[in-house]
Amino acid sequence: MQVQCCLFAVAVFVGLAVSSVLPLPVARYDALLGYALLVTLLLALLRLETGREVAVIAAFHLVGLGLELFKVRVGSWSYPEAAWTKVGGVPLYAGFMYAAVGSYLCQAFRRFQLRVDLFPWVPAVLLAAAAYGNFFTHHVLPDVRWLVAAGFVVVLRRSWVSYTVGGRRYAMPLSLSFVLIGFFLWVAENGATLLGAWQYPHQVQAWRLVHVGTWGSWALLVSLSFVLVAAVKTQEGRFYGEVGAEPAVTLSTGRPRRPDQRDAGSRGR
């Protein structure tokens, strides 16, 4: 099921890999944009992505593109290849790499029947906004990413995410899931820069490992991403195809249940 959740991300990586070795009739970044749009359309037509999920992917694309435009302008990283579809030095396909994160989270909710209990909606939204804002402001103001990260740990201390694997329910702290996903995104970033998706200043002469500190940045980005997806899930309020199910994301009211008390009726299904 993890592979199914990563369909969009895997497709993006395949496109990066193939386009790095095959001759193309158009600029590589332009071809990648067309390819990403085609993949999105195919996943929707094949019903591997729902209409709501495609909308979330589009939102992630816009959020990511805004960040890219700023970061490239201040020299945090660059896209060295020429293309017709570059705006402010950023190829438009770049937003789809953020969309891949949104696609994974949406797919995970559906395929693993994710449920989040006691989600602190207002504090989480404020911290997500602070995390996104800090990506911009830390160039001129003190970097507060670690304070924001600590804030997430505090406000999510009662929040657990439960999921189904092999017919059994498991659970883990929500903040831990952000850290784990952030790590795998850091690994993926190393692969993407190796394939020339973009490059950091220290990679201009030759490829080098991305600084491990970006792991924390990815974890914060996942936190922001989760808030966007949770906004959809609190409105959807149901597991896919499961009539009468409880909301996939519940807000921070009431007393928290222990992990072994969560979804007891779902075990063994």
C-alpha positions as CSV (number, residue, x, y, z in Angstrom):
1,M,0.0,0.0,0.0
2,Q,2.9,2.3,0.6
3,V,3.8,2.0,-3.1
4,Q,0.2,2.9,-4.0
5,C,0.4,5.9,-1.8
6,C,3.6,7.0,-3.5
7,L,2.2,6.6,-7.1
8,F,2.5,10.3,-7.9
9,A,5.9,10.7,-6.2
10,V,7.2,7.6,-8.0
11,A,5.9,8.9,-11.3
12,V,7.7,12.2,-10.7
13,F,11.0,10.4,-9.9
14,V,10.6,8.2,-13.0
15,G,10.1,11.4,-15.1
16,L,13.3,13.0,-13.6
17,A,15.3,9.8,-14.2
18,V,14.2,9.2,-17.8
19,S,14.5,12.8,-18.8
20,S,18.0,13.0,-17.5
21,V,19.3,10.3,-19.9
22,L,17.0,10.5,-22.9
23,P,17.2,13.1,-25.6
24,L,14.1,15.3,-25.7
25,P,12.6,17.4,-28.5
26,V,11.9,20.2,-26.0
27,A,13.6,21.6,-23.0
28,R,13.7,19.1,-20.1
29,Y,11.8,21.3,-17.6
30,D,9.1,22.0,-20.2
31,A,8.8,18.2,-20.8
32,L,8.6,17.5,-17.1
33,L,5.7,20.0,-16.7
34,G,3.7,18.3,-19.5
35,Y,4.5,14.9,-18.0
36,A,3.4,15.9,-14.5
37,L,0.1,17.3,-15.9
38,L,-0.4,14.1,-17.9
39,V,0.2,11.9,-14.8
40,T,-2.2,14.0,-12.8
41,L,-4.9,13.6,-15.5
42,L,-4.3,9.8,-15.8
43,L,-4.5,9.3,-12.0
44,A,-7.8,11.1,-11.9
45,L,-9.2,9.3,-15.0
46,L,-8.2,6.0,-13.5
47,R,-9.8,7.0,-10.2
48,L,-6.5,6.5,-8.4
49,E,-6.9,10.1,-7.2
50,T,-10.3,11.5,-6.2
51,G,-11.6,14.9,-7.2
52,R,-10.8,16.3,-3.7
53,E,-7.3,14.9,-3.8
54,V,-6.6,16.5,-7.2
55,A,-7.8,19.8,-5.6
56,V,-5.5,19.4,-2.7
57,I,-2.6,18.6,-5.1
58,A,-3.3,21.8,-6.9
59,A,-3.2,23.7,-3.6
60,F,0.1,22.2,-2.8
61,H,1.4,23.1,-6.2
62,L,0.5,26.8,-5.6
63,V,1.9,26.8,-2.0
64,G,5.1,25.2,-3.2
65,L,5.5,27.5,-6.2
66,G,5.2,30.6,-4.0
67,L,8.0,29.2,-1.8
68,E,10.1,28.3,-4.9
69,L,9.9,31.8,-6.4
70,F,11.2,33.4,-3.2
71,K,13.9,30.8,-2.5
72,V,15.3,30.9,-6.0
73,R,15.3,34.7,-5.9
74,V,17.4,34.8,-2.7
75,G,19.8,32.1,-4.0
76,S,18.9,29.2,-1.7
77,W,18.9,26.9,-4.7
78,S,18.6,27.1,-8.5
79,Y,17.3,25.5,-11.7
80,P,20.2,25.8,-14.1
81,E,18.6,24.5,-17.2
82,A,16.8,26.7,-19.8
83,A,13.1,26.4,-20.3
84,W,10.1,28.3,-21.8
85,T,8.0,27.5,-18.7
86,K,10.3,29.2,-16.2
87,V,8.9,32.1,-14.1
88,G,11.3,34.0,-12.0
89,G,13.9,31.4,-12.6
90,V,11.5,28.6,-11.4
91,P,10.2,26.0,-13.8
92,L,6.5,25.5,-13.3
93,Y,6.9,21.7,-12.9
94,A,8.6,22.4,-9.6
95,G,5.3,22.8,-7.8
96,F,4.5,19.2,-8.6
97,M,7.2,18.0,-6.3
98,Y,5.3,19.6,-3.4
99,A,2.1,18.2,-4.8
100,A,3.7,14.8,-4.5
101,V,3.8,15.3,-0.8
102,G,0.1,16.2,-0.7
103,S,-0.8,13.2,-2.9
104,Y,1.0,10.9,-0.5
105,L,-0.8,12.2,2.5
106,C,-4.2,12.0,0.8
107,Q,-3.6,8.5,-0.4
108,A,-2.4,7.4,3.0
109,F,-5.6,8.7,4.6
110,R,-7.6,6.6,2.2
111,R,-5.5,3.4,1.8
112,F,-4.4,3.1,5.4
113,Q,-7.6,4.4,6.9
114,L,-5.8,7.0,8.8
115,R,-7.5,8.5,11.8
116,V,-6.2,11.4,13.8
117,D,-7.5,11.9,17.3
118,L,-7.5,15.1,19.3
119,F,-6.0,17.3,16.6
120,P,-5.5,20.8,18.0
121,W,-6.9,22.7,15.0
122,V,-6.3,26.4,15.9
123,P,-2.7,26.0,17.4
124,A,-1.7,23.7,14.5
125,V,-2.9,26.2,11.9
126,L,-1.1,29.0,13.6
127,L,2.1,27.0,13.8
128,A,1.8,25.9,10.2
129,A,1.5,29.5,9.2
130,A,4.5,30.3,11.3
131,A,6.5,27.5,9.7
132,Y,5.6,28.6,6.2
133,G,6.4,32.3,7.1
134,N,9.7,31.4,8.6
135,F,10.9,29.9,5.3
136,F,10.7,33.5,4.0
137,T,11.5,35.6,7.1
138,H,14.6,33.8,8.3
139,H,16.6,35.5,5.6
140,V,16.2,38.8,7.3
141,L,15.0,37.9,10.8
142,P,16.1,35.3,13.4
143,D,15.4,31.7,12.3
144,V,12.7,30.3,14.6
145,R,12.2,26.9,13.0
146,W,13.3,25.1,16.1
147,L,10.9,27.1,18.2
148,V,8.1,26.3,15.8
149,A,9.1,22.6,15.8
150,A,9.1,22.7,19.6
151,G,5.6,24.3,19.5
152,F,4.4,21.4,17.3
153,V,5.7,18.9,19.8
154,V,3.9,20.6,22.6
155,V,0.5,21.1,20.9
156,L,0.5,17.7,19.4
157,R,1.4,15.9,22.6
158,R,-2.0,14.3,22.8
159,S,-2.6,13.7,19.1
160,W,-2.1,10.2,17.8
161,V,-2.5,8.9,14.3
162,S,-3.9,5.4,13.9
163,Y,-3.7,3.3,10.7
164,T,-4.5,-0.1,9.3
165,V,-1.8,-2.6,8.1
166,G,-2.6,-6.2,7.3
167,G,-6.0,-5.9,8.9
168,R,-4.7,-4.6,12.2
169,R,-4.8,-1.1,13.7
170,Y,-1.6,0.5,14.9
171,A,-0.9,4.0,16.3
172,M,1.9,6.4,16.8
173,P,2.3,10.0,18.0
174,L,1.4,12.4,15.2
175,S,4.6,14.5,15.7
176,L,6.7,11.4,15.3
177,S,5.1,10.7,11.9
178,F,6.1,14.2,10.7
179,V,9.7,13.5,11.6
180,L,9.8,10.2,9.9
181,I,8.2,11.5,6.7
182,G,10.6,14.4,6.8
183,F,13.5,12.0,6.8
184,F,12.3,10.1,3.8
185,L,11.7,13.4,2.0
186,W,15.3,14.4,2.8
187,V,16.4,11.1,1.2
188,A,14.2,11.8,-1.8
189,E,15.7,15.3,-2.1
190,N,19.2,13.8,-2.4
191,G,18.0,11.6,-5.2
192,A,16.2,14.5,-6.9
193,T,19.3,16.8,-6.8
194,L,21.4,13.9,-8.1
195,L,19.0,13.7,-11.1
196,G,19.4,17.5,-11.7
197,A,15.9,18.5,-10.5
198,W,17.5,21.5,-8.9
199,Q,20.8,22.2,-7.2
200,Y,22.1,23.9,-4.1
201,P,25.0,26.3,-4.2
202,H,27.4,23.7,-2.8
203,Q,26.4,21.3,-5.6
204,V,27.2,23.5,-8.6
205,Q,30.6,22.1,-9.3
206,A,29.8,18.5,-8.3
207,W,26.9,16.7,-6.6
208,R,27.2,16.5,-2.8
209,L,24.9,15.2,-0.1
210,V,22.2,17.7,0.9
211,H,22.8,19.1,4.3
212,V,21.2,17.0,7.0
213,G,19.7,20.2,8.5
214,T,17.1,20.2,5.7
215,W,15.6,17.2,7.4
216,G,14.1,19.5,9.9
217,S,12.8,21.9,7.2
218,W,11.1,19.0,5.5
219,A,9.5,17.9,8.8
220,L,8.1,21.4,9.2
221,L,6.8,21.3,5.6
222,V,5.1,18.0,6.3
223,S,3.4,19.6,9.3
224,L,2.1,22.4,7.1
225,S,1.1,19.9,4.5
226,F,-0.8,17.8,7.0
227,V,-2.8,20.9,8.2
228,L,-3.9,21.4,4.6
229,V,-5.0,17.8,4.2
230,A,-6.6,17.8,7.6
231,A,-8.8,20.8,6.5
232,V,-10.2,18.5,3.8
233,K,-10.6,15.5,6.1
234,T,-12.5,17.4,8.8
235,Q,-15.0,18.4,6.0
236,E,-15.1,15.0,4.4
237,G,-15.5,13.5,7.8
238,R,-15.7,9.8,6.6
239,F,-13.5,7.0,5.6
240,Y,-13.8,6.2,1.9
241,G,-16.6,3.7,1.3
242,E,-17.4,3.1,4.9
243,V,-20.9,4.3,5.8
244,G,-21.3,5.6,9.3
245,A,-17.6,5.8,10.1
246,E,-16.3,8.4,12.5
247,P,-14.5,11.5,11.2
248,A,-11.0,10.8,9.9
249,V,-9.7,13.8,11.9
250,T,-11.2,14.7,15.3
251,L,-10.6,18.0,17.1
252,S,-9.0,18.4,20.5
253,T,-12.0,17.9,22.7
254,G,-12.5,15.3,25.3
255,R,-10.0,13.0,26.9
256,P,-7.3,11.2,24.8
257,R,-7.5,7.4,24.4
258,R,-4.6,5.2,24.8
259,P,-3.3,3.7,21.5
260,D,-4.6,0.2,22.5
261,Q,-8.1,1.7,22.9
262,R,-8.2,3.2,19.4
263,D,-10.4,1.7,16.8
264,A,-10.7,-1.5,18.7
265,G,-13.7,-2.5,16.5
266,S,-11.5,-2.3,13.4
267,R,-8.9,-4.8,14.5
268,G,-8.8,-7.9,12.4
269,R,-11.0,-6.6,9.7
